[in-house]
Amino acid sequence: MDPNLRNLKDFLTLYNKVTELCFSRCVDNLSQRDLGGQEDICVDRCVTKFARFNQNMMKVYVDVQTTINAKRLEEVEENARKAEQLQKEQENQRLKEAAATTVLTPVQPPVAGNLSM
């Protein structure tokens, strides 16, 4: 799913939940056209409370997520170092095995002297 679309969906879901909750808490009389003074204050406080809560929660989430991402990056780097070290050890082992099985053949020096034509 597109991240922008997902963000919009999450925002609208949160907006709908806050609207329903604050409406059910604050609106008592549905026969009036506009909110009474107490209802208006109640709605403002309710929405402000949830906005602050959401803001604080997102701050904590960002801090925790940053820590988690840093730990994951360290783990990936450590695993890469271990894999590189293992590869070097395997290469050294292969070279040692190759050196042990290699037979060196002496090369005959050219014979100097009598050249016939």
N, C-alpha and C positions, 0 to 999 in steps of 0.2 A: 504494500500500500504506500502511496506517496506520502512522505513525511509531513508536507504542508496540509494535506487533506486529513491526515491522522490528527495533527495538532488542532485543526479547526473542529473536528469531531469531538475531541477531548474537551475543548473549550466550551462548545455548545452543550455537551453533557453536563459539565460542571455548572454552567449558567442555569440550565433547566433545574438541576437539583437544588441549587441555592434559591432560585425563584420559588419553587414549590415549598421548600422548607420555611423560608421567611414569610411567604404568604399564609401558610397554615398557622404559623406562630402568631402573626401580627394582625391579620384581618379577621375581625369578628362580625362585622355588619356588612352584608353584601347589598343592602338596599340603597346605600348612599353612592353617589356618583364618584366622588373623590374621597381619599382617605381622610380620616379625622386626624387631629393633631397628635394624639398618642400613637395611632397606627403608623403615621408617617415617621415619627421618631423611632418607633420599634423597627420598622423596615430598614431605616438608615443604619441603626446599630447592628442589626442582624447581618446585613450585607457587608458592613465594615468589618465585623468580627470574622466572617468567613474569608474575606479578602486578605486580612492580616494573617489568618491561620494558613491560608494557601501560600502566601508569600514566605512565611517562616518555614513551612514544610518544604518548599522548593529550595530555599537556602540550604537546609540540612541535606536534602537529596543531592544537590550539586556538590557539597563538601564530601559526602560519603561516596558518591560516584567518582569523584576525582581521586580519592584515596584508593578505591577499588581498581580504577584504571591504571594508576601508578604501580600497584602491586602486580597486576597482570602483565604490564610492560616489563617489570623486573623479572618475572617468571619466564617470559618469552626470551628475554636476553640471556638469562641463565641457561635455559634449555639450548639456545643456539651455541653458547660457549661450550657446553658439555658435548654437544654433537660435533662441534669442530675439533675438540680435544680427542674424542673417540675416533674421529676420522683420521687425525694425525697419528694416533697410536696404531690404528689398523694399517696405515700406509708404512709406518716404520716396521711393523711386524712383517709385512709383505716383502719389504726390502731386505730384512734380515734373512727371511726364508729363501729369497732369490739368491742372496750372496752365499748362503750355505750350500745351495745345490749347484751353483755355477762351477764348472770345471774350467780352469785356465789351461790353455794349450800353448806351450812355448812356440815361438816363431823362429824358424831356422834363418840364421843370417845368410845373406847371399855369399856364395863362394867366390872369392877373388882369385884371379889367376888366369889360367889357361882358357882363352876363348878361341875357339876354332871357327873358321869361316869357310 
